[in-house]
Amino acid sequence: MTTWNADCRHFRGDRPCTPHKLHGVECGTCTDHYDRVETRLLLVKLAAMGDVLRTTSLLPAIHRRWPNAHVTWVTNPESVPLLERNPGIDRVVAFRGGAAPVEVLSERYDVVVNPDAAPESCAIAHLARSGHRVGFAFDERGAPVPLSDGARAWMEMGLSDTLKRDNRRTYQDLMADVLEVDYRREPPVLELTDDELAKGREVARLHAPAEDRLLVGLNTGAGGRWRFKRWTEEGYVELIRRLGADGHRVLLLGGPAEAERNARLVQASRGVAVDGGSDNDVRTFAGLVQACDVMVTGDTLAMHVALARRVPAVVLFGPTSLHEIDVFDRGERLAPDLDCLVCYKMDCDFEPNCMESITVDEVHDAVLRCGRLTPHGDLARS
């Protein structure tokens, strides 16, 4: 009778495993590729795409606490591409709202890890069959409840703009306390294929500056929720002019909301800037970020992508916390010296507001300093 190793990380049940396809090994007698799973772990992280990507920094610490864990990560559909090919994740499951995914409802996990107090995240963690939960769960009334001192501190910060403003620790440090894991300042991970890097390579090849000059990426948007995360259009126009005078070139990045703004910036640039497109899927977008020697961006997904791809980043902060962001020694955080900083307000009547108070001189100088770091765009142009 044929036997198989159902406790192996590579076991699929309904199809041959990857080692069988690559090496012809048979499941029941395989020893070289047999990788026994000791812990089945469910990680629930929905949230915004940037939050999902930066949470990948915690995966090495999770694997240190639970060695030989098989990790299933539940996230929103738009974040699934950010987790593909991540070596710390065995399976990504999309949560599309409403009922919990069938995988969560039908399987049993040794541990459920939920770093969010958001109701949907807690509901999924609550429904998953497990005797051990970490982070946040529901109490008997269906209200989010912290399961550690670190989770309580994070929940209190989420309920108080004052505590949020006073915080001086990075998101990853705080999450390590929430999950009670040994975090060692590992950066986020975003794995890309050669095909996904191809558009960035081609843009960089066609728009390459002189050998000792930079290709500077400008991500000019910041999502729809926080419009004051965006720097001014006038600031970008002047920055592009100065970079062009230095002999550098500029690649404009953004989504559909930035299409018109970037078109105006290209027109005003007199050939210095090229538009990378506003309809790229997220992994192609990441390949374009990889093509740059330096990225200038607000506190948005492009920042997290640059950090994951080790591209030096100049990050502009206003209403959100610069202290939560670790640039992992590959960039700079810029923010004006204002008492109202980190307000987390959707609107503002201050003149000038926080983003208007960041000067072109500051951004230009930071770009040049970051340009002295090892250029990573060369990897995408080769």
KEKE-3310 file (N, C-alpha, C; in steps of 0.2 Angstrom, whole numbers, plus 5000, padded with zeros to 4 digits):
npx = (5004:5003:5011:5012:5019:5010:5012:5022:5030:5029:5018:5003:4992:4981:4988:5005:5019:5031:5045:5044:5040:5052:5062:5058:5056:5048:5034:5031:5044:5053:5067:5077:5070:5060:5051:5047:5032:5030:5022:5006:5002:4991:4991:4984:4982:4975:4971:4979:4989:5002:5004:5002:5014:5024:5023:5028:5041:5041:5041:5053:5055:5043:5045:5056:5050:5041:5047:5049:5037:5022:5015:5000:4994:4981:4974:4968:4962:4969:4981:4987:4997:5008:5013:5017:5028:5036:5048:5045:5032:5019:5007:4995:4980:4965:4954:4938:4929:4913:4909:4921:4936:4935:4946:4950:4939:4938:4950:4962:4972:4988:4992:4985:4989:4986:4989:4981:4968:4957:4939:4936:4948:4949:4937:4940:4951:4944:4935:4943:4949:4957:4968:4976:4979:4987:4991:4977:4960:4942:4931:4919:4908:4910:4919:4935:4949:4965:4978:4991:5003:5009:5000:4990:4996:4997:4984:4979:4986:4981:4969:4971:4976:4985:4994:4999:5005:5015:5023:5039:5044:5047:5035:5038:5045:5035:5025:5032:5031:5018:5016:5024:5037:5054:5061:5073:5076:5074:5072:5057:5050:5050:5048:5053:5051:5062:5054:5045:5053:5056:5050:5055:5068:5069:5064:5073:5085:5082:5081:5092:5103:5119:5134:5139:5128:5111:5096:5081:5067:5051:5037:5022:5010:4999:4989:4971:4966:4973:4976:4985:4997:5004:5016:5019:5014:5021:5033:5038:5040:5050:5060:5063:5068:5080:5086:5088:5096:5108:5111:5105:5091:5073:5061:5044:5031:5016:4998:4982:4976:4986:4989:4986:4992:5006:5007:5007:5019:5029:5027:5032:5045:5054:5060:5068:5061:5052:5037:5032:5020:5003:4995:5000:5002:5004:5016:5023:5025:5033:5044:5048:5051:5062:5071:5076:5088:5087:5072:5059:5046:5030:5023:5018:5013:5023:5034:5036:5038:5050:5058:5058:5064:5076:5080:5087:5078:5070:5059:5044:5036:5021:5006:5006:5015:5032:5041:5037:5042:5055:5069:5079:5093:5094:5091:5082:5071:5061:5053:5044:5047:5036:5023:5011:5013:5011:4997:4986:4975:4962:4960:4965:4968:4979:4991:5007:5003:5009:5015:5018:5027:5039:5054:5061:5075:5078:5074:5080:5094:5094:5091:5103:5112:5107:5110:5123:5124:5125:5121:5105:5097:5105:5105:5093:5095:5104)
npy = (4994:5011:5024:5040:5056:5065:5075:5083:5098:5100:5093:5091:5084:5084:5084:5081:5085:5099:5094:5081:5084:5091:5083:5070:5062:5050:5052:5044:5038:5047:5056:5066:5078:5079:5088:5090:5097:5105:5114:5120:5136:5150:5166:5181:5195:5208:5223:5238:5239:5243:5241:5227:5223:5228:5220:5208:5209:5203:5189:5181:5181:5175:5163:5159:5158:5148:5135:5126:5129:5128:5141:5149:5163:5175:5187:5203:5203:5212:5213:5201:5199:5205:5196:5184:5171:5173:5167:5164:5161:5149:5147:5158:5166:5173:5185:5189:5197:5196:5179:5169:5163:5146:5138:5142:5139:5125:5119:5114:5123:5125:5136:5153:5168:5185:5201:5212:5223:5225:5223:5213:5206:5200:5193:5182:5176:5172:5163:5153:5136:5133:5130:5140:5156:5172:5189:5197:5194:5190:5194:5187:5194:5198:5209:5216:5210:5212:5200:5200:5210:5218:5219:5225:5238:5242:5243:5253:5263:5264:5269:5282:5297:5305:5296:5290:5300:5303:5291:5283:5272:5259:5252:5238:5235:5237:5228:5216:5215:5214:5201:5194:5190:5187:5199:5205:5216:5214:5218:5221:5209:5207:5197:5196:5191:5189:5192:5201:5211:5216:5227:5238:5237:5240:5253:5260:5257:5264:5277:5280:5289:5298:5289:5292:5298:5299:5289:5295:5290:5297:5295:5302:5302:5297:5288:5287:5291:5299:5314:5324:5317:5319:5327:5344:5349:5359:5359:5346:5350:5360:5352:5342:5351:5355:5342:5339:5349:5345:5334:5322:5310:5307:5297:5295:5290:5281:5279:5277:5289:5298:5301:5312:5322:5318:5318:5332:5335:5329:5336:5349:5346:5347:5336:5330:5321:5305:5296:5283:5276:5274:5263:5251:5234:5229:5221:5224:5237:5237:5232:5243:5253:5246:5249:5261:5272:5280:5283:5295:5298:5298:5293:5279:5265:5264:5268:5257:5247:5251:5250:5236:5231:5236:5249:5264:5277:5293:5299:5307:5315:5320:5321:5308:5295:5297:5290:5277:5271:5262:5264:5256:5259:5263:5276:5291:5300:5314:5328:5342:5354:5355:5358:5352:5340:5323:5322:5314:5318:5320:5332:5349:5366:5374:5385:5388:5370:5355:5347:5356:5363:5356:5359:5361:5362:5354:5341:5339:5339:5328:5318:5318:5314:5301:5295:5292:5280:5263:5260:5253:5252:5248:5235:5232:5237:5228)
npz = (5000:4996:5004:5012:5017:5026:5035:5030:5025:5011:5007:4997:4994:4985:4973:4965:4975:4975:4976:4971:4958:4953:4957:4956:4967:4978:4989:5001:5003:5003:5009:5008:5005:5014:5026:5041:5048:5063:5070:5066:5060:5060:5054:5055:5046:5040:5036:5029:5014:5015:5029:5030:5022:5030:5041:5038:5042:5055:5053:5053:5067:5072:5067:5075:5087:5085:5079:5064:5059:5050:5040:5038:5030:5032:5023:5015:4998:4990:4995:4994:4983:4988:4997:4990:4986:4997:5008:5021:5022:5020:5014:5007:5010:5004:5011:5008:5014:5024:5026:5035:5027:5020:5023:5035:5043:5042:5046:5059:5070:5078:5084:5084:5077:5079:5076:5076:5083:5076:5072:5061:5060:5073:5073:5063:5069:5081:5076:5070:5073:5087:5102:5106:5106:5100:5103:5098:5102:5103:5116:5127:5123:5111:5109:5105:5113:5121:5122:5128:5138:5129:5119:5125:5127:5114:5109:5118:5113:5100:5103:5107:5102:5108:5115:5104:5097:5107:5106:5103:5098:5085:5073:5072:5083:5093:5088:5091:5105:5106:5100:5108:5104:5098:5091:5079:5072:5058:5041:5031:5019:5001:4988:4971:4954:4939:4928:4934:4937:4925:4918:4926:4924:4910:4909:4917:4909:4897:4902:4909:4919:4918:4922:4935:4941:4947:4946:4952:4960:4962:4972:4970:4977:4990:4994:4998:5010:5019:5014:5017:5018:5007:4998:4991:4975:4969:4976:4971:4958:4959:4965:4955:4945:4951:4953:4939:4935:4942:4935:4937:4934:4934:4939:4939:4950:4954:4958:4950:4955:4954:4941:4933:4940:4939:4925:4923:4930:4922:4910:4915:4917:4907:4901:4910:4919:4918:4916:4925:4924:4929:4931:4935:4941:4958:4960:4948:4950:4961:4955:4947:4957:4962:4952:4954:4961:4972:4982:4984:4995:5003:5018:5014:5004:4994:5001:5010:5001:4995:5006:5009:4997:4998:4994:4995:5004:5005:5016:5018:5031:5040:5046:5051:5061:5061:5070:5071:5060:5054:5044:5042:5041:5028:5023:5025:5037:5035:5043:5047:5060:5070:5083:5081:5074:5069:5070:5065:5058:5047:5040:5039:5044:5046:5040:5034:5031:5038:5028:5018:5025:5024:5016:4999:4999:5010:5006:4993:4998:5006:4997:4989:4999:5002:4990:4991:4997:4993:4977:4973:4962:4951:4951:4946:4933:4927)
capx = (5000:5006:5011:5014:5020:5005:5015:5028:5028:5028:5013:4998:4986:4977:4993:5011:5023:5036:5051:5042:5040:5058:5068:5056:5056:5041:5032:5032:5051:5057:5071:5081:5066:5055:5052:5041:5029:5029:5016:5002:5001:4987:4992:4978:4984:4971:4973:4981:4994:5008:5004:5004:5021:5029:5022:5033:5047:5040:5041:5059:5054:5038:5048:5061:5046:5038:5051:5046:5030:5018:5012:4995:4993:4975:4974:4964:4964:4974:4988:4990:5003:5014:5015:5019:5035:5039:5050:5042:5024:5018:5001:4992:4973:4962:4948:4935:4923:4908:4911:4928:4938:4934:4952:4950:4934:4938:4956:4964:4979:4991:4992:4983:4992:4982:4992:4976:4962:4951:4934:4936:4953:4947:4932:4943:4955:4940:4932:4948:4949:4964:4968:4981:4979:4992:4989:4971:4954:4936:4929:4912:4903:4912:4923:4942:4953:4972:4980:4997:5004:5011:4994:4986:4999:4996:4977:4978:4989:4976:4963:4973:4980:4990:4999:5002:5010:5021:5027:5045:5046:5045:5030:5040:5046:5029:5022:5036:5028:5011:5016:5029:5042:5061:5062:5080:5077:5074:5067:5052:5052:5045:5052:5051:5054:5065:5049:5042:5058:5058:5048:5059:5075:5068:5063:5080:5089:5080:5081:5098:5107:5126:5137:5140:5122:5106:5089:5078:5060:5046:5031:5019:5003:4999:4982:4965:4964:4977:4978:4991:5003:5006:5020:5016:5016:5026:5039:5041:5042:5057:5065:5064:5072:5086:5089:5090:5102:5113:5113:5101:5085:5068:5055:5038:5027:5009:4992:4977:4974:4992:4990:4986:4998:5012:5008:5009:5026:5033:5027:5036:5052:5059:5064:5071:5056:5048:5031:5032:5013:4998:4991:5004:5000:5009:5023:5027:5026:5039:5050:5050:5054:5069:5075:5078:5094:5084:5065:5056:5040:5027:5022:5013:5015:5029:5039:5037:5041:5057:5062:5058:5068:5083:5081:5087:5072:5069:5052:5042:5031:5017:5001:5007:5021:5039:5044:5035:5045:5062:5071:5084:5099:5095:5087:5081:5065:5060:5047:5045:5048:5029:5020:5005:5015:5008:4990:4982:4969:4960:4960:4969:4967:4985:4995:5007:5002:5015:5019:5020:5033:5045:5057:5065:5082:5079:5073:5086:5100:5093:5092:5110:5115:5105:5113:5130:5123:5126:5115:5102:5094:5110:5103:5087:5096:5108)
capy = (5000:5017:5028:5047:5060:5071:5080:5087:5105:5100:5089:5095:5080:5083:5085:5080:5090:5102:5090:5076:5087:5093:5078:5063:5058:5048:5055:5039:5036:5053:5058:5072:5084:5078:5094:5089:5102:5104:5119:5124:5142:5154:5173:5185:5202:5211:5230:5242:5235:5244:5237:5220:5222:5229:5215:5203:5209:5199:5182:5177:5181:5170:5156:5158:5156:5142:5132:5121:5131:5129:5147:5151:5170:5177:5194:5205:5201:5217:5212:5194:5199:5207:5190:5179:5169:5175:5161:5163:5159:5143:5148:5164:5165:5179:5186:5194:5200:5191:5173:5168:5158:5139:5135:5144:5136:5118:5116:5116:5126:5124:5143:5158:5174:5190:5207:5218:5223:5227:5217:5207:5201:5196:5188:5177:5173:5169:5157:5148:5131:5132:5131:5145:5163:5177:5195:5199:5190:5192:5191:5183:5199:5200:5215:5215:5210:5210:5194:5201:5217:5222:5220:5230:5244:5244:5244:5259:5268:5265:5273:5288:5301:5308:5291:5289:5306:5302:5285:5284:5265:5257:5247:5231:5234:5236:5221:5211:5215:5211:5194:5191:5186:5190:5203:5207:5222:5211:5222:5217:5205:5206:5193:5198:5187:5192:5195:5207:5217:5218:5234:5243:5237:5243:5260:5262:5257:5270:5283:5280:5295:5297:5284:5294:5301:5295:5289:5296:5289:5301:5293:5308:5301:5294:5285:5292:5292:5304:5318:5328:5314:5321:5334:5349:5348:5365:5356:5342:5353:5363:5346:5339:5355:5354:5336:5339:5353:5341:5329:5316:5309:5306:5292:5297:5284:5283:5275:5281:5296:5303:5301:5319:5326:5316:5321:5339:5336:5327:5342:5354:5344:5348:5330:5327:5316:5301:5294:5276:5273:5274:5257:5245:5230:5230:5218:5228:5244:5236:5232:5250:5255:5243:5252:5268:5273:5283:5284:5300:5296:5299:5287:5275:5258:5264:5268:5250:5243:5253:5247:5229:5230:5239:5255:5270:5281:5299:5298:5314:5314:5325:5319:5301:5295:5295:5286:5270:5269:5261:5264:5251:5262:5264:5281:5297:5303:5321:5330:5349:5355:5358:5355:5348:5334:5317:5323:5309:5322:5320:5338:5354:5373:5377:5388:5382:5364:5351:5345:5362:5366:5353:5363:5358:5361:5348:5335:5339:5337:5321:5313:5317:5310:5294:5293:5290:5273:5258:5260:5247:5252:5245:5228:5231:5238:5224)
capz = (5000:4995:5010:5011:5023:5027:5040:5027:5023:5004:5005:4995:4995:4978:4968:4967:4978:4971:4976:4966:4951:4952:4958:4955:4974:4980:4995:5006:5004:5003:5015:5007:5005:5020:5030:5045:5051:5070:5072:5061:5063:5056:5055:5052:5045:5034:5036:5023:5011:5018:5035:5028:5020:5035:5046:5036:5046:5061:5051:5057:5075:5073:5066:5080:5093:5083:5074:5059:5058:5043:5041:5033:5031:5029:5021:5010:4992:4987:4998:4992:4979:4992:5001:4986:4986:5004:5011:5028:5022:5016:5010:5008:5009:5003:5015:5004:5018:5025:5030:5035:5022:5021:5026:5042:5046:5042:5048:5066:5070:5085:5086:5079:5078:5076:5079:5075:5087:5071:5072:5056:5061:5079:5071:5060:5074:5085:5072:5069:5078:5090:5109:5108:5102:5102:5100:5100:5101:5105:5123:5126:5121:5104:5109:5105:5119:5121:5126:5131:5140:5123:5115:5128:5126:5107:5109:5121:5108:5094:5105:5110:5098:5112:5116:5097:5096:5111:5105:5100:5096:5079:5073:5073:5090:5096:5087:5094:5111:5105:5099:5113:5100:5098:5085:5079:5067:5051:5037:5027:5013:4995:4983:4965:4949:4934:4924:4938:4937:4918:4916:4929:4920:4903:4910:4919:4903:4892:4905:4913:4919:4917:4926:4942:4943:4950:4944:4958:4960:4966:4972:4972:4980:4997:4996:4998:5017:5022:5009:5020:5018:5000:4997:4987:4968:4968:4979:4966:4952:4960:4966:4948:4942:4954:4951:4932:4935:4945:4930:4938:4931:4938:4937:4943:4951:4958:4955:4945:4957:4953:4934:4930:4943:4936:4918:4923:4932:4916:4906:4918:4919:4902:4899:4916:4922:4914:4920:4926:4923:4935:4931:4936:4947:4963:4959:4943:4953:4965:4950:4945:4963:4962:4947:4957:4966:4978:4982:4988:4995:5009:5022:5010:5001:4990:5006:5012:4995:4995:5012:5007:4991:5000:4990:4999:5004:5008:5018:5021:5036:5042:5050:5054:5065:5059:5075:5070:5054:5054:5037:5042:5039:5021:5021:5030:5038:5035:5045:5050:5067:5072:5088:5079:5070:5071:5073:5063:5056:5040:5037:5042:5042:5047:5035:5030:5035:5039:5022:5015:5029:5022:5010:4994:5001:5014:5002:4989:5001:5008:4991:4988:5005:5001:4984:4992:4999:4988:4973:4972:4955:4947:4951:4941:4926:4924)
cpx = (5004:5006:5013:5015:5016:5007:5021:5025:5026:5021:5007:4991:4983:4982:5000:5015:5028:5043:5050:5043:5048:5063:5065:5055:5048:5040:5034:5039:5055:5060:5074:5076:5060:5056:5046:5039:5027:5023:5013:5000:4997:4989:4987:4981:4980:4974:4975:4987:5001:5009:5006:5011:5025:5029:5026:5039:5047:5041:5047:5058:5049:5041:5053:5056:5043:5042:5047:5039:5028:5014:5007:4993:4986:4975:4969:4966:4969:4981:4991:4996:5009:5017:5018:5026:5039:5041:5047:5035:5023:5012:4998:4984:4969:4955:4944:4929:4918:4910:4919:4930:4937:4940:4952:4945:4934:4945:4957:4971:4981:4991:4989:4986:4989:4985:4987:4970:4956:4946:4935:4942:4952:4942:4935:4947:4950:4937:4937:4949:4956:4963:4972:4981:4984:4990:4982:4965:4948:4935:4922:4907:4905:4916:4931:4945:4960:4974:4987:4998:5005:5005:4990:4989:4997:4989:4976:4981:4984:4970:4964:4978:4986:4996:5002:5007:5016:5026:5034:5048:5043:5039:5032:5042:5040:5025:5026:5033:5021:5011:5021:5034:5049:5063:5069:5081:5078:5070:5062:5054:5047:5050:5049:5055:5058:5060:5046:5047:5059:5056:5053:5066:5074:5068:5070:5085:5088:5081:5087:5101:5115:5129:5137:5134:5116:5099:5085:5070:5056:5039:5026:5013:5004:4992:4977:4963:4967:4980:4984:4997:5007:5010:5017:5018:5021:5033:5042:5043:5049:5062:5067:5069:5079:5090:5092:5096:5109:5115:5109:5094:5080:5063:5049:5033:5021:5004:4988:4976:4980:4993:4990:4991:5005:5013:5010:5017:5031:5033:5032:5043:5057:5063:5068:5067:5053:5043:5032:5025:5009:4994:4994:5001:5005:5015:5027:5029:5032:5045:5052:5053:5061:5074:5078:5084:5092:5076:5063:5049:5037:5027:5016:5016:5022:5035:5041:5040:5048:5061:5063:5063:5075:5085:5081:5081:5072:5061:5050:5036:5027:5012:5002:5014:5027:5042:5043:5039:5052:5064:5077:5091:5100:5090:5086:5073:5065:5053:5049:5045:5041:5026:5014:5007:5012:5001:4985:4975:4968:4960:4963:4968:4973:4988:5001:5006:5009:5019:5022:5026:5040:5048:5060:5072:5083:5078:5078:5092:5100:5094:5099:5114:5113:5108:5120:5130:5124:5120:5112:5098:5099:5108:5097:5089:5101:5105)
cpy = (5006:5021:5035:5051:5066:5076:5084:5093:5105:5097:5093:5090:5078:5083:5083:5086:5093:5097:5084:5078:5089:5087:5070:5059:5056:5049:5050:5037:5041:5055:5065:5079:5084:5084:5093:5095:5101:5108:5121:5130:5147:5161:5177:5192:5205:5218:5233:5238:5236:5241:5230:5219:5223:5224:5209:5203:5205:5191:5178:5176:5176:5163:5154:5155:5149:5139:5127:5123:5131:5135:5148:5158:5172:5185:5197:5204:5206:5216:5205:5194:5201:5201:5184:5178:5171:5168:5159:5161:5153:5143:5155:5163:5172:5179:5191:5197:5195:5185:5172:5163:5151:5136:5136:5140:5128:5115:5118:5118:5125:5131:5148:5165:5180:5197:5213:5217:5225:5221:5212:5203:5197:5191:5181:5173:5169:5162:5151:5143:5131:5133:5137:5151:5168:5183:5198:5194:5193:5190:5189:5188:5201:5206:5213:5215:5208:5204:5194:5209:5221:5224:5225:5237:5247:5246:5251:5265:5269:5269:5280:5292:5304:5302:5289:5294:5305:5296:5287:5277:5263:5252:5240:5230:5233:5230:5215:5210:5212:5204:5190:5187:5190:5193:5206:5212:5219:5216:5218:5214:5205:5203:5195:5193:5192:5196:5201:5213:5220:5225:5239:5243:5241:5251:5263:5262:5263:5276:5284:5287:5293:5292:5286:5298:5296:5295:5289:5295:5294:5298:5299:5308:5298:5291:5290:5294:5298:5309:5323:5324:5316:5327:5338:5348:5354:5362:5351:5345:5356:5357:5343:5344:5355:5348:5336:5343:5350:5335:5322:5316:5307:5301:5293:5291:5286:5278:5280:5288:5301:5304:5308:5323:5324:5318:5328:5340:5334:5333:5348:5352:5345:5342:5327:5321:5312:5298:5286:5272:5273:5268:5251:5241:5231:5227:5222:5234:5243:5235:5239:5254:5253:5246:5258:5267:5276:5284:5290:5299:5298:5293:5283:5269:5259:5265:5261:5246:5244:5250:5239:5227:5233:5245:5261:5275:5287:5299:5304:5312:5320:5323:5312:5301:5293:5290:5279:5267:5268:5260:5259:5253:5263:5270:5286:5298:5310:5323:5337:5349:5359:5354:5350:5342:5328:5318:5318:5312:5321:5326:5343:5361:5377:5379:5391:5376:5360:5349:5351:5365:5362:5356:5358:5357:5355:5341:5334:5336:5330:5316:5312:5313:5302:5291:5291:5283:5269:5258:5254:5247:5249:5238:5227:5233:5233:5218)
cpz = (5000:5002:5008:5018:5023:5031:5037:5025:5015:5002:5003:4995:4988:4972:4970:4970:4973:4971:4971:4959:4949:4952:4957:4961:4975:4987:5001:5008:5004:5009:5014:5007:5010:5025:5035:5049:5059:5073:5066:5064:5058:5058:5051:5052:5039:5033:5029:5020:5014:5025:5035:5027:5026:5041:5044:5040:5052:5059:5054:5064:5076:5072:5072:5086:5092:5078:5070:5059:5051:5044:5036:5035:5028:5029:5016:5003:4989:4989:4997:4988:4983:4996:4997:4986:4992:5007:5018:5028:5018:5012:5012:5006:5009:5007:5011:5007:5019:5029:5030:5030:5024:5025:5033:5046:5047:5045:5056:5066:5078:5088:5081:5082:5075:5079:5078:5080:5082:5072:5068:5058:5067:5077:5068:5065:5079:5082:5071:5075:5081:5098:5111:5103:5105:5099:5103:5098:5103:5112:5122:5123:5113:5103:5109:5112:5118:5125:5129:5134:5134:5119:5118:5127:5119:5106:5112:5116:5102:5096:5107:5105:5102:5113:5109:5096:5101:5110:5101:5098:5089:5079:5074:5080:5094:5095:5090:5101:5111:5104:5104:5109:5100:5092:5085:5073:5060:5047:5034:5021:5008:4990:4976:4960:4944:4930:4927:4938:4930:4916:4919:4926:4913:4904:4912:4913:4898:4895:4910:4913:4918:4923:4933:4944:4945:4946:4951:4956:4964:4966:4975:4975:4987:4999:4997:5005:5020:5016:5011:5021:5011:5001:4992:4980:4966:4971:4974:4960:4953:4961:4959:4945:4944:4953:4944:4932:4937:4940:4932:4934:4936:4935:4942:4943:4955:4955:4951:4948:4956:4945:4931:4933:4940:4929:4918:4925:4926:4911:4908:4918:4913:4900:4904:4919:4917:4919:4919:4925:4929:4935:4932:4942:4952:4963:4953:4946:4958:4961:4948:4951:4964:4957:4949:4961:4972:4977:4986:4988:5002:5013:5019:5008:4998:4995:5009:5007:4995:5000:5011:5002:4993:4996:4995:4998:5008:5010:5021:5025:5038:5048:5054:5057:5062:5063:5074:5064:5055:5046:5037:5039:5032:5019:5026:5031:5039:5038:5048:5057:5069:5078:5087:5075:5073:5074:5071:5061:5049:5036:5041:5040:5044:5041:5037:5034:5035:5033:5018:5018:5027:5015:5005:4995:5005:5010:4997:4992:5004:5003:4989:4993:5004:4995:4985:4995:4992:4983:4972:4965:4950:4946:4946:4934:4923:4920)
residu = (MET:THR:THR:TRP:ASN:ALA:ASP:CYS:ARG:HIS:PHE:ARG:GLY:ASP:ARG:PRO:CYS:THR:PRO:HIS:LYS:LEU:HIS:GLY:VAL:GLU:CYS:GLY:THR:CYS:THR:ASP:HIS:TYR:ASP:ARG:VAL:GLU:THR:ARG:LEU:LEU:LEU:VAL:LYS:LEU:ALA:ALA:MET:GLY:ASP:VAL:LEU:ARG:THR:THR:SER:LEU:LEU:PRO:ALA:ILE:HIS:ARG:ARG:TRP:PRO:ASN:ALA:HIS:VAL:THR:TRP:VAL:THR:ASN:PRO:GLU:SER:VAL:PRO:LEU:LEU:GLU:ARG:ASN:PRO:GLY:ILE:ASP:ARG:VAL:VAL:ALA:PHE:ARG:GLY:GLY:ALA:ALA:PRO:VAL:GLU:VAL:LEU:SER:GLU:ARG:TYR:ASP:VAL:VAL:VAL:ASN:PRO:ASP:ALA:ALA:PRO:GLU:SER:CYS:ALA:ILE:ALA:HIS:LEU:ALA:ARG:SER:GLY:HIS:ARG:VAL:GLY:PHE:ALA:PHE:ASP:GLU:ARG:GLY:ALA:PRO:VAL:PRO:LEU:SER:ASP:GLY:ALA:ARG:ALA:TRP:MET:GLU:MET:GLY:LEU:SER:ASP:THR:LEU:LYS:ARG:ASP:ASN:ARG:ARG:THR:TYR:GLN:ASP:LEU:MET:ALA:ASP:VAL:LEU:GLU:VAL:ASP:TYR:ARG:ARG:GLU:PRO:PRO:VAL:LEU:GLU:LEU:THR:ASP:ASP:GLU:LEU:ALA:LYS:GLY:ARG:GLU:VAL:ALA:ARG:LEU:HIS:ALA:PRO:ALA:GLU:ASP:ARG:LEU:LEU:VAL:GLY:LEU:ASN:THR:GLY:ALA:GLY:GLY:ARG:TRP:ARG:PHE:LYS:ARG:TRP:THR:GLU:GLU:GLY:TYR:VAL:GLU:LEU:ILE:ARG:ARG:LEU:GLY:ALA:ASP:GLY:HIS:ARG:VAL:LEU:LEU:LEU:GLY:GLY:PRO:ALA:GLU:ALA:GLU:ARG:ASN:ALA:ARG:LEU:VAL:GLN:ALA:SER:ARG:GLY:VAL:ALA:VAL:ASP:GLY:GLY:SER:ASP:ASN:ASP:VAL:ARG:THR:PHE:ALA:GLY:LEU:VAL:GLN:ALA:CYS:ASP:VAL:MET:VAL:THR:GLY:ASP:THR:LEU:ALA:MET:HIS:VAL:ALA:LEU:ALA:ARG:ARG:VAL:PRO:ALA:VAL:VAL:LEU:PHE:GLY:PRO:THR:SER:LEU:HIS:GLU:ILE:ASP:VAL:PHE:ASP:ARG:GLY:GLU:ARG:LEU:ALA:PRO:ASP:LEU:ASP:CYS:LEU:VAL:CYS:TYR:LYS:MET:ASP:CYS:ASP:PHE:GLU:PRO:ASN:CYS:MET:GLU:SER:ILE:THR:VAL:ASP:GLU:VAL:HIS:ASP:ALA:VAL:LEU:ARG:CYS:GLY:ARG:LEU:THR:PRO:HIS:GLY:ASP:LEU:ALA:ARG:SER)
# end
